[in-house]
Amino acid sequence: MNISVVIPLLNEQDSLTELYDWIAKVMQSNHFSYEIIFIDDGSTDNSWQIISQLASQNNHVKGIRFFKNFGKSQALHAGFEKAKGNVVITMDADLQDNPDEIPELYNMITNGGYDLVSGWKKKRYDSVIAKNLPSKLFNWAARKTSGVKLNDFNCGLKAYHLNVVKNIDVNGEMHRYIPVLSKNAGFTKIGEKIVQHQARKYGETKFGMNRFVHGFLDLITIWFLSRFGKRPMHLFGALGFIMFTIGFGFAFYLGIDKLFLNPTGRLITERPQFYIALSTMVIGTQFFVAGFLGEIVLRTKQGKKRYYIKKELNFN
């Protein structure tokens, strides 16, 4: 199979039929073998009924329905688990991503040798204050922190070699950082393509300003996990050693001063250096304990399901 199109969605009943027709037209005109995987992330409208109808009419359409809204990352993970195409295309269901971009994205993966190609919505039809400016700041921080030189990390339109989606773990709200996850997994040939952004035709956006706050917090998380996720003691142990050494140094100084230099001076407990020594030694010990606990958790953790599927369509 040439292409798997993975589409997570939440309450997009108005756009699904039009989106399917558009994708099918592109696939047929380019003679691609394909599948379209819709992941209904707990919709409360008629989205699943429309997906079911499309699946009953066309075996190319496949559906996954969650019991409730688990989030876009979990929806993508479920789609990636089922995808069979040599190239996996992700896109949003709101018609803001243009399916006409698919052939060139496919070509960049198959003939250009890329592991991942991310769309770049250079010209956007969103609010400048509410979305464009925060997005530019977010993307700048992501580039500086991750070392992945992309202009638009959060673009839903991306293409992946099948090996990439089968070897990365998208969880939490890490869908924004799939290029970073891919780089950390060893898939370093990451490209970018300017894609057409279209104004939303139906409904309202599901994302508010809080997504940028969450995005920055997730960026800190992925920075930490990429460097210390498999060796937490390296970070906490180093911090603990530094803090404990500072505290021990103050304590040693106070002992020498009291025993030999100024035996008749103030009591040790009346000197501020005593509390610095005590605090830093306690904090250093806590860092060591945190490192040990992190190592124990890392070695004993077991896989836990992050989402629950209610129904599937057309999967053999």
VEXBAMI-598644 format. One record per residue (C-alpha): residue number from 0; y, x, z. Coordinates in pm, whole numbers. Layout:
REM residues N
(atom NUM, (Y, X, Z)) ...
END
This chain:
REM residues 316
(atom 0, (0, 0, 0)) (atom 1, (344, 131, -93)) (atom 2, (579, -33, 155)) (atom 3, (574, -216, 487)) (atom 4, (898, -395, 569)) (atom 5, (931, -444, 946)) (atom 6, (1187, -706, 1051)) (atom 7, (1252, -781, 1421)) (atom 8, (1444, -1102, 1475)) (atom 9, (1582, -1342, 1732)) (atom 10, (1704, -1689, 1632)) (atom 11, (1761, -1622, 1263)) (atom 12, (1623, -1946, 1115)) (atom 13, (1904, -1983, 860)) (atom 14, (1856, -1646, 693)) (atom 15, (1478, -1595, 686)) (atom 16, (1390, -1776, 363)) (atom 17, (1679, -1617, 175)) (atom 18, (1588, -1275, 311)) (atom 19, (1223, -1316, 210)) (atom 20, (1315, -1425, -143)) (atom 21, (1547, -1128, -180)) (atom 22, (1290, -874, -57)) (atom 23, (1013, -1026, -271)) (atom 24, (1235, -1007, -578)) (atom 25, (1306, -638, -517)) (atom 26, (939, -560, -457)) (atom 27, (815, -742, -765)) (atom 28, (1078, -598, -996)) (atom 29, (979, -246, -888)) (atom 30, (604, -318, -893)) (atom 31, (557, -219, -528)) (atom 32, (254, -323, -328)) (atom 33, (397, -442, 1)) (atom 34, (383, -641, 320)) (atom 35, (666, -803, 515)) (atom 36, (613, -810, 891)) (atom 37, (838, -1050, 1082)) (atom 38, (842, -1000, 1459)) (atom 39, (978, -1306, 1639)) (atom 40, (1120, -1167, 1963)) (atom 41, (1117, -1493, 2160)) (atom 42, (1328, -1713, 1931)) (atom 43, (1420, -2057, 2062)) (atom 44, (1510, -2205, 1723)) (atom 45, (1281, -2276, 1425)) (atom 46, (1239, -1912, 1322)) (atom 47, (865, -1906, 1392)) (atom 48, (803, -2229, 1201)) (atom 49, (975, -2077, 897)) (atom 50, (774, -1754, 929)) (atom 51, (454, -1959, 954)) (atom 52, (546, -2153, 642)) (atom 53, (624, -1835, 448)) (atom 54, (298, -1675, 564)) (atom 55, (96, -1979, 455)) (atom 56, (247, -1955, 107)) (atom 57, (224, -1577, 59)) (atom 58, (-29, -1328, 196)) (atom 59, (235, -1056, 177)) (atom 60, (411, -1218, 473)) (atom 61, (278, -1140, 821)) (atom 62, (409, -1259, 1153)) (atom 63, (403, -1153, 1517)) (atom 64, (533, -1385, 1784)) (atom 65, (622, -1271, 2137)) (atom 66, (589, -1501, 2435)) (atom 67, (952, -1429, 2523)) (atom 68, (1238, -1197, 2435)) (atom 69, (1118, -843, 2511)) (atom 70, (1383, -658, 2310)) (atom 71, (1424, -497, 1971)) (atom 72, (1246, -174, 2065)) (atom 73, (933, -361, 2168)) (atom 74, (947, -568, 1848)) (atom 75, (971, -253, 1636)) (atom 76, (684, -97, 1829)) (atom 77, (464, -399, 1758)) (atom 78, (556, -388, 1389)) (atom 79, (489, -15, 1367)) (atom 80, (147, -67, 1522)) (atom 81, (52, -308, 1243)) (atom 82, (224, -141, 947)) (atom 83, (-2, -3, 672)) (atom 84, (240, 98, 397)) (atom 85, (290, 463, 308)) (atom 86, (662, 405, 365)) (atom 87, (790, 179, 642)) (atom 88, (1129, 13, 599)) (atom 89, (1307, -146, 894)) (atom 90, (1591, -390, 854)) (atom 91, (1764, -666, 1046)) (atom 92, (1709, -1031, 963)) (atom 93, (2075, -1136, 950)) (atom 94, (2129, -1042, 582)) (atom 95, (2372, -766, 674)) (atom 96, (2120, -512, 545)) (atom 97, (2079, -510, 168)) (atom 98, (1717, -514, 38)) (atom 99, (1838, -366, -293)) (atom 100, (1856, -32, -107)) (atom 101, (1478, -26, -58)) (atom 102, (1375, 146, -388)) (atom 103, (1606, 444, -332)) (atom 104, (1501, 475, 32)) (atom 105, (1138, 468, -80)) (atom 106, (1207, 736, -338)) (atom 107, (1374, 963, -83)) (atom 108, (1064, 949, 138)) (atom 109, (800, 980, -135)) (atom 110, (971, 1219, -376)) (atom 111, (1244, 1373, -161)) (atom 112, (1004, 1481, 111)) (atom 113, (1197, 1324, 397)) (atom 114, (1023, 1212, 715)) (atom 115, (1298, 964, 792)) (atom 116, (1603, 837, 607)) (atom 117, (1868, 650, 802)) (atom 118, (2117, 413, 648)) (atom 119, (2489, 478, 694)) (atom 120, (2714, 175, 680)) (atom 121, (3021, 375, 588)) (atom 122, (3223, 65, 505)) (atom 123, (3171, -205, 764)) (atom 124, (3272, -569, 788)) (atom 125, (3280, -580, 1167)) (atom 126, (3567, -598, 1412)) (atom 127, (3747, -262, 1423)) (atom 128, (3828, -280, 1795)) (atom 129, (3513, -448, 1922)) (atom 130, (3252, -266, 1714)) (atom 131, (3375, -1, 1471)) (atom 132, (3568, 225, 1709)) (atom 133, (3309, 209, 1992)) (atom 134, (3039, 274, 1732)) (atom 135, (3216, 588, 1605)) (atom 136, (3249, 719, 1962)) (atom 137, (2885, 638, 2033)) (atom 138, (2764, 813, 1717)) (atom 139, (2976, 1120, 1792)) (atom 140, (2825, 1149, 2140)) (atom 141, (2474, 1100, 2001)) (atom 142, (2525, 1378, 1744)) (atom 143, (2657, 1622, 2003)) (atom 144, (2385, 1546, 2255)) (atom 145, (2082, 1525, 2027)) (atom 146, (2165, 1774, 1753)) (atom 147, (2067, 1516, 1488)) (atom 148, (2349, 1506, 1233)) (atom 149, (2370, 1136, 1145)) (atom 150, (2681, 925, 1108)) (atom 151, (2520, 592, 1198)) (atom 152, (2236, 606, 1450)) (atom 153, (2231, 231, 1507)) (atom 154, (2194, 117, 1146)) (atom 155, (1892, -114, 1128)) (atom 156, (1812, -15, 770)) (atom 157, (1589, 293, 785)) (atom 158, (1289, 432, 598)) (atom 159, (1003, 626, 755)) (atom 160, (694, 804, 641)) (atom 161, (395, 621, 791)) (atom 162, (305, 927, 999)) (atom 163, (638, 902, 1182)) (atom 164, (600, 544, 1304)) (atom 165, (242, 608, 1411)) (atom 166, (337, 905, 1626)) (atom 167, (653, 798, 1809)) (atom 168, (677, 566, 2108)) (atom 169, (971, 325, 2085)) (atom 170, (1029, 164, 2425)) (atom 171, (1302, 31, 2649)) (atom 172, (1609, 16, 2426)) (atom 173, (1538, 340, 2244)) (atom 174, (1548, 184, 1896)) (atom 175, (1898, 331, 1865)) (atom 176, (1750, 679, 1896)) (atom 177, (1444, 666, 1672)) (atom 178, (1578, 965, 1471)) (atom 179, (1599, 1162, 1797)) (atom 180, (1250, 1052, 1901)) (atom 181, (1125, 1158, 1558)) (atom 182, (1290, 1499, 1585)) (atom 183, (1139, 1551, 1930)) (atom 184, (797, 1462, 1787)) (atom 185, (829, 1733, 1521)) (atom 186, (951, 1527, 1225)) (atom 187, (1260, 1728, 1150)) (atom 188, (1338, 1644, 787)) (atom 189, (1582, 1361, 855)) (atom 190, (1817, 1238, 586)) (atom 191, (2093, 983, 550)) (atom 192, (2194, 744, 274)) (atom 193, (2513, 543, 242)) (atom 194, (2411, 178, 226)) (atom 195, (2599, -142, 160)) (atom 196, (2696, -340, 467)) (atom 197, (2738, -713, 422)) (atom 198, (2931, -957, 634)) (atom 199, (2717, -1182, 851)) (atom 200, (2643, -1501, 659)) (atom 201, (2477, -1713, 928)) (atom 202, (2493, -1736, 1305)) (atom 203, (2653, -1494, 1547)) (atom 204, (2584, -1136, 1646)) (atom 205, (2335, -1084, 1930)) (atom 206, (2511, -771, 2054)) (atom 207, (2822, -742, 2267)) (atom 208, (3027, -456, 2406)) (atom 209, (2765, -399, 2677)) (atom 210, (2531, -251, 2414)) (atom 211, (2753, 57, 2394)) (atom 212, (2737, 106, 2771)) (atom 213, (2360, 70, 2757)) (atom 214, (2354, 299, 2456)) (atom 215, (2530, 581, 2639)) (atom 216, (2300, 541, 2940)) (atom 217, (1998, 552, 2709)) (atom 218, (2144, 863, 2546)) (atom 219, (2148, 1037, 2885)) (atom 220, (1791, 922, 2944)) (atom 221, (1660, 1051, 2613)) (atom 222, (1845, 1381, 2661)) (atom 223, (1672, 1425, 2997)) (atom 224, (1330, 1315, 2872)) (atom 225, (1345, 1538, 2563)) (atom 226, (1411, 1845, 2778)) (atom 227, (1239, 1774, 3109)) (atom 228, (1020, 1468, 3050)) (atom 229, (704, 1681, 3055)) (atom 230, (822, 1927, 3318)) (atom 231, (1050, 1753, 3574)) (atom 232, (990, 2032, 3825)) (atom 233, (1176, 2273, 3596)) (atom 234, (1498, 2078, 3650)) (atom 235, (1459, 1952, 4005)) (atom 236, (1296, 2273, 4121)) (atom 237, (1582, 2481, 3981)) (atom 238, (1845, 2257, 4142)) (atom 239, (1650, 2260, 4468)) (atom 240, (1626, 2638, 4463)) (atom 241, (2000, 2676, 4403)) (atom 242, (2095, 2432, 4679)) (atom 243, (1846, 2573, 4927)) (atom 244, (1958, 2929, 4854)) (atom 245, (2322, 2834, 4918)) (atom 246, (2228, 2668, 5246)) (atom 247, (2008, 2954, 5356)) (atom 248, (2286, 3199, 5273)) (atom 249, (2533, 3015, 5500)) (atom 250, (2272, 2986, 5775)) (atom 251, (2189, 3358, 5753)) (atom 252, (2558, 3447, 5771)) (atom 253, (2607, 3226, 6076)) (atom 254, (2307, 3383, 6250)) (atom 255, (2422, 3740, 6186)) (atom 256, (2776, 3653, 6293)) (atom 257, (2663, 3488, 6617)) (atom 258, (2409, 3754, 6712)) (atom 259, (2592, 4072, 6619)) (atom 260, (2950, 4027, 6500)) (atom 261, (3105, 3768, 6731)) (atom 262, (2860, 3663, 7005)) (atom 263, (3134, 3510, 7224)) (atom 264, (3293, 3304, 6950)) (atom 265, (3262, 2933, 6879)) (atom 266, (2929, 2759, 6893)) (atom 267, (2752, 2750, 6557)) (atom 268, (2758, 2369, 6560)) (atom 269, (3138, 2376, 6584)) (atom 270, (3175, 2567, 6259)) (atom 271, (3198, 2385, 5921)) (atom 272, (2967, 2642, 5761)) (atom 273, (2684, 2504, 5977)) (atom 274, (2713, 2158, 5819)) (atom 275, (2739, 2308, 5470)) (atom 276, (2420, 2504, 5536)) (atom 277, (2240, 2202, 5680)) (atom 278, (2345, 1965, 5401)) (atom 279, (2264, 2197, 5113)) (atom 280, (1924, 2289, 5258)) (atom 281, (1835, 1922, 5304)) (atom 282, (1954, 1837, 4950)) (atom 283, (1761, 2133, 4811)) (atom 284, (1445, 2013, 4986)) (atom 285, (1500, 1663, 4844)) (atom 286, (1529, 1806, 4492)) (atom 287, (1199, 1988, 4542)) (atom 288, (1035, 1666, 4662)) (atom 289, (1177, 1477, 4362)) (atom 290, (1030, 1740, 4130)) (atom 291, (689, 1719, 4295)) (atom 292, (691, 1339, 4279)) (atom 293, (791, 1354, 3913)) (atom 294, (500, 1587, 3837)) (atom 295, (258, 1359, 4026)) (atom 296, (380, 1047, 3844)) (atom 297, (359, 1226, 3510)) (atom 298, (-2, 1323, 3573)) (atom 299, (-118, 988, 3710)) (atom 300, (73, 734, 3502)) (atom 301, (-132, 492, 3297)) (atom 302, (-37, 297, 2989)) (atom 303, (113, -45, 3062)) (atom 304, (179, -318, 2811)) (atom 305, (549, -364, 2749)) (atom 306, (521, -690, 2557)) (atom 307, (277, -977, 2509)) (atom 308, (194, -1127, 2172)) (atom 309, (152, -1503, 2157)) (atom 310, (36, -1537, 1797)) (atom 311, (-25, -1335, 1481)) (atom 312, (-35, -1440, 1115)) (atom 313, (-218, -1287, 815)) (atom 314, (-341, -973, 994)) (atom 315, (-701, -894, 903)) 
END
